[in-house]
């Protein structure tokens, strides 16, 4: 039985692409560098902001000093604009509420910088009690390294067999497999079915409500229960 579901954040729970793209393009313009169309950012994201910056910069600008300068500028700008256009995906809040009502623990594992996590969770998911939510932390390897999943499972006191990991990219599927948990790929995020299948997702779902069925949950007027 599933006792814990760990979610990726960007592209899985929250549509954050435009705020990330706008922030990156703003700093590119500041440095008089070429900007990118929104769709390009679907493939820039997934490995943290520092990797996004590297992918967005021209090759001759990818020196370590400039990468770090650009990274710091983008993080500062994004921190001010991270909620301009960001919204939960359709049905996500309701699905989380039903899973929570069914007694399933919920958590978030993200490559977003850790300090950005709490404000986003409080703003967009005030009705949800997450067992924990973790982002990129100093000295801890980012996904697809499984450490973040191990830390969350330890906090929840569950086994890998009792855990589902839900995400939208190859990085997420690799993270799940590296941690020995079942991987659920979602099709409403930043990547397509082919990418998820290529990384051997155990399940691929098209809408948030499909996760309820996958977990054997159903909603009645008075309560949600596992079946």
C-alpha positions as CSV (number, residue, x, y, z in Angstrom):
1,X,0.0,0.0,0.0
2,X,1.2,3.5,-0.8
3,X,1.8,5.5,2.4
4,X,3.9,8.4,0.9
5,X,3.8,10.2,-2.4
6,X,6.8,12.4,-3.3
7,X,6.1,15.1,-5.9
8,X,8.4,17.1,-8.1
9,X,7.4,20.8,-8.0
10,X,8.1,22.6,-11.3
11,X,6.1,21.0,-14.1
12,X,4.3,18.6,-11.7
13,X,2.5,20.5,-9.0
14,X,3.1,24.1,-10.3
15,X,3.3,25.6,-13.7
16,X,6.4,27.8,-13.2
17,X,7.8,27.9,-16.8
18,X,6.8,31.5,-17.6
19,X,8.3,33.0,-14.4
20,X,11.5,31.1,-14.9
21,X,11.7,32.1,-18.6
22,X,10.9,35.7,-17.9
23,X,13.5,35.9,-15.1
24,X,16.2,34.3,-17.3
25,X,15.4,36.4,-20.3
26,X,15.3,39.6,-18.2
27,X,18.9,38.9,-17.0
28,X,20.0,38.0,-20.5
29,X,18.7,41.3,-21.8
30,X,20.5,43.1,-19.0
31,X,23.7,41.7,-20.3
32,X,22.7,42.3,-23.9
33,X,22.6,38.6,-24.7
34,X,20.2,36.7,-26.9
35,X,16.9,35.7,-25.3
36,X,15.0,32.5,-25.8
37,X,11.3,31.6,-26.7
38,X,9.2,30.1,-23.9
39,X,9.2,26.6,-25.4
40,X,13.0,26.3,-25.2
41,X,12.8,26.6,-21.4
42,X,11.0,23.3,-21.3
43,X,14.3,21.7,-22.0
44,X,16.4,24.1,-20.0
45,X,14.7,23.3,-16.7
46,X,14.9,20.1,-14.7
47,X,18.4,20.2,-13.2
48,X,18.2,23.4,-11.1
49,X,18.6,27.1,-11.9
50,X,22.4,26.9,-12.3
51,X,22.0,24.3,-15.1
52,X,19.2,26.4,-16.6
53,X,21.5,29.4,-16.7
54,X,24.3,27.3,-18.3
55,X,21.9,26.1,-21.0
56,X,20.5,29.5,-21.7
57,X,23.9,31.3,-22.1
58,X,25.9,31.4,-25.3
59,X,28.8,28.9,-25.1
60,X,31.4,31.6,-25.0
61,X,29.7,33.1,-21.8
62,X,29.8,29.8,-19.9
63,X,32.9,30.6,-17.9
64,X,32.6,29.9,-14.1
65,X,32.9,33.5,-13.0
66,X,30.1,34.7,-15.3
67,X,27.9,31.7,-14.7
68,X,28.0,32.4,-11.0
69,X,27.3,36.1,-11.5
70,X,24.4,35.4,-13.8
71,X,23.1,32.7,-11.5
72,X,23.1,35.1,-8.5
73,X,21.3,37.8,-10.5
74,X,18.7,35.4,-11.8
75,X,18.0,33.9,-8.3
76,X,17.5,37.4,-6.9
77,X,15.2,38.5,-9.7
78,X,13.2,35.2,-9.7
79,X,12.8,35.5,-5.9
80,X,10.8,38.7,-6.6
81,X,8.8,37.4,-9.5
82,X,8.4,33.7,-8.8
83,X,4.6,34.1,-8.4
84,X,3.8,36.5,-11.2
85,X,2.4,33.8,-13.6
86,X,2.9,30.6,-11.6
87,X,-0.2,28.5,-10.8
88,X,-1.0,25.0,-9.7
89,X,-1.9,22.7,-12.6
90,X,-5.6,21.9,-13.0
91,X,-7.0,19.5,-10.4
92,X,-3.8,19.4,-8.4
93,X,-5.0,21.1,-5.2
94,X,-8.2,19.0,-5.2
95,X,-6.2,15.8,-5.8
96,X,-3.8,16.6,-3.0
97,X,-6.7,17.3,-0.6
98,X,-8.2,13.9,-1.4
99,X,-5.0,12.0,-1.0
100,X,-4.4,13.8,2.3
101,X,-7.9,12.9,3.4
102,X,-7.2,9.3,2.6
103,X,-4.3,9.3,5.0
104,X,-1.5,9.3,2.4
105,X,1.5,11.4,3.4
106,X,2.6,14.0,0.9
107,X,6.0,15.5,0.2
108,X,7.9,17.5,-2.4
109,X,11.4,17.0,-3.8
110,X,12.7,19.8,-6.0
111,X,15.9,21.0,-7.6
112,X,14.6,24.6,-6.9
113,X,16.7,26.4,-4.4
114,X,15.6,25.4,-0.9
115,X,14.8,28.9,0.3
116,X,12.2,29.4,-2.4
117,X,10.2,26.3,-1.4
118,X,8.4,27.4,1.8
119,X,6.9,30.7,0.3
120,X,5.6,28.8,-2.7
121,X,4.1,25.9,-0.7
122,X,2.4,28.3,1.7
123,X,1.0,30.5,-1.1
124,X,-0.3,27.8,-3.4
125,X,-1.1,24.9,-1.1
126,X,-2.3,26.4,2.2
127,X,-4.7,23.5,2.8
128,X,-2.1,20.8,2.4
129,X,0.1,19.5,5.2
130,X,3.3,18.2,3.6
131,X,5.4,15.8,5.6
132,X,8.3,17.7,4.3
133,X,9.4,19.7,1.2
134,X,13.0,19.9,0.2
135,X,14.8,21.8,-2.5
136,X,18.4,22.2,-3.5
137,X,20.6,22.3,-0.3
138,X,24.2,23.2,0.0
139,X,26.4,20.2,0.2
140,X,23.6,17.8,-0.9
141,X,23.7,16.5,-4.5
142,X,20.7,17.4,-6.6
143,X,18.3,15.1,-8.5
144,X,18.7,12.6,-10.1
145,X,20.9,11.7,-7.1
146,X,18.5,9.9,-4.7
147,X,19.6,11.6,-1.4
148,X,16.6,13.9,-1.4
149,X,14.3,11.0,-1.6
150,X,16.1,9.1,1.1
151,X,15.9,12.1,3.4
152,X,12.1,12.4,2.8
153,X,11.4,8.7,3.3
154,X,13.4,8.9,6.5
155,X,11.4,11.9,7.8
156,X,8.2,10.0,6.9
157,X,9.4,6.7,8.4
158,X,8.4,4.7,5.3
159,X,10.0,2.2,3.0
160,X,10.7,2.4,-0.7
161,X,7.9,-0.1,-1.3
162,X,5.5,2.2,0.4
163,X,6.5,5.2,-1.7
164,X,5.5,6.7,-5.1
165,X,7.5,9.4,-6.8
166,X,5.6,11.7,-9.3
167,X,7.4,13.9,-11.8
168,X,7.4,15.2,-15.4
169,X,10.9,14.7,-16.7
170,X,13.6,12.1,-17.3
171,X,15.4,13.5,-14.2
172,X,12.5,12.6,-12.1
173,X,12.2,9.1,-13.4
174,X,15.9,8.6,-12.8
175,X,15.6,10.0,-9.3
176,X,12.9,7.5,-8.5
177,X,14.7,4.5,-9.9
178,X,18.0,5.6,-8.2
179,X,16.1,5.6,-4.9
180,X,14.4,2.3,-5.6
181,X,10.8,3.7,-5.6
182,X,8.1,3.5,-8.2
183,X,8.1,6.2,-10.8
184,X,4.9,8.0,-12.0
185,X,5.3,10.2,-15.1
186,X,2.8,13.0,-15.7
187,X,1.9,14.3,-19.2
188,X,0.8,17.8,-18.2
189,X,4.3,19.0,-17.4
190,X,7.3,20.2,-19.4
191,X,8.2,17.0,-21.2
192,X,6.5,14.3,-23.4
193,X,5.5,10.7,-23.2
194,X,8.5,9.5,-25.2
195,X,10.9,10.9,-22.7
196,X,9.1,9.4,-19.7
197,X,8.8,6.0,-21.5
198,X,12.5,6.1,-22.4
199,X,13.3,6.3,-18.7
200,X,11.0,3.3,-17.9
201,X,8.3,5.1,-15.9
202,X,6.2,2.4,-14.2
203,X,3.1,4.5,-14.7
204,X,2.2,7.5,-17.0
205,X,-0.8,9.6,-16.2
206,X,-2.6,12.3,-18.1
207,X,-4.5,14.1,-15.4
208,X,-4.3,14.7,-11.7
209,X,-7.4,12.6,-11.0
210,X,-5.6,9.6,-12.6
211,X,-3.3,9.6,-9.5
212,X,-6.4,9.0,-7.3
213,X,-7.3,5.9,-9.3
214,X,-3.7,4.7,-9.3
215,X,-3.6,4.9,-5.6
216,X,-6.9,3.2,-5.3
217,X,-8.6,6.3,-3.8
218,X,-12.1,7.3,-4.2
219,X,-14.1,10.3,-2.9
220,X,-17.5,10.1,-1.3
221,X,-19.5,13.0,0.0
222,X,-18.2,12.5,3.5
223,X,-14.7,11.1,3.1
224,X,-12.0,9.7,0.9
225,X,-10.8,6.2,1.5
226,X,-8.4,3.7,0.1
227,X,-9.8,0.8,-1.8
